[in-house]
Amino acid sequence: MSTAATPGSSAAPAARPTVDWRIRFGVLSLIWGFSFLFIKVGTDGFAPLYVSFGRMFFGAAVLLVTLLVTRQRLPRRGRTWAHLTVAAFLCNALPFTLFAYAELSISTTLAGICNATTPLWGMLLSLVALSEDRPTRRRFAGLGLGFIGVLTVLGAWQGFSGQDAEGTLLALIASLSYAVGWIYVRRTLSDTGDSHLAKSGSQLLLGAAQLAVVAPLFSPLPSSFPVVPLLAVFALGALGTGLAFLLQYALVAEVGPTTATMTTYFIPVVATAAGVSLLGEDLTWNTPVGALIVLAGAALTQSRGAGTGTSRTAARSEDEAAATARTETAPETAVVPETAAVAEAEAAARP
């Protein structure tokens, strides 16, 4: 990826990437899909709160090193740090921890599918006026379709047998937290004058600090550091959070937010394949079928139909975001979660 200019200065022309964007797109999908496996393996050796802390610690380390290399500075305004503190909780500390707790009792496959419901939660929030992005008929239909998909995954016709209700609920709340967080991010952090990488590194650093305080209050400090779970947590943070952001950062700049965030539709597939092949998780017919329905619904909720003036404005905003991203060096966001809600936040954050 190209080196970003310091905040307030114009960015130098980006060098042509040496690796084709399709390959980087595939690598990003694999990294995020395997993140659910890393969470599962990490919780075999550490309490969920420490898995999340390690994830943010190693992820922040990658981004802060990148900041040093590119000679960018951290935000200086107290107001920005205050908003980043809230964003770190909603987009990182809370959902990361909830997914870790959820995977104590649910499969990586189900966790990956629950993660894909974030656009559906975003759609629900728009119905209660928490988002400026008003729903269209097509997107409303996507919400209904996604709901049917979730019921299919859970096997509603057989009383949700075989699925842990508490773990599933935690994963769904984590996805809701992403949606709430991104509405907050695009309303408060879209125009601070700081570089996108600086905001992201700061956000992860704040999230790690939050869990460094909270984790010892609810879970005893680790008495040992088993190698495999430790490597899983390291990979989850350094790859699934740190490197993944840098890949997404460059992809959005090159091909635009809509194409870049289509990784959302590959993540459950990778998570399912990893869980079944490497962890021996069971797979019944309703899981992949329901997942396809969920993803179809999520795709509809992200579509920009031409039904209303608001919808057309949102579509133009997305086009402008893609064009602007090619002349700058990053999306107008903070840390990128593994969800299509990122495209929505990136598009809405730009004027």
Buried (B, 14 or more C-beta within 10 A) or exposed (E): BBBBBEBEEEBEEBEEBEEEBEEBBBBBBBBBBBBBBBBBBBBEBBBBBBBBBBBBBBBBBBBBEBBEEBEBEBBEEEEBBEBBBBBBBBBBBBBBBBBBBBBBBBBBBBBBBBBBBBBBBBBBBBEEEBBEBBBBEBBBBBBEBBBBBBBBBBBBEEEBEEBBEEBBBBBBBBBBBBBBBBBBBBBBBBEBEBBBBBBBBBBBBBBBBBBBEBBEEEBEEBEEEEEEBBBBBBBBBBBBBBBBBBBBBBBBBBBBBBBBBBBBBBBBBBBBBBBBEEBEBEEEEBBBEBBBBBBBBBBBBBBBBEEEEEBEBBBEBBBEBBEBBBEBBBBBBBBBBBBBBBBBBBBBBBE
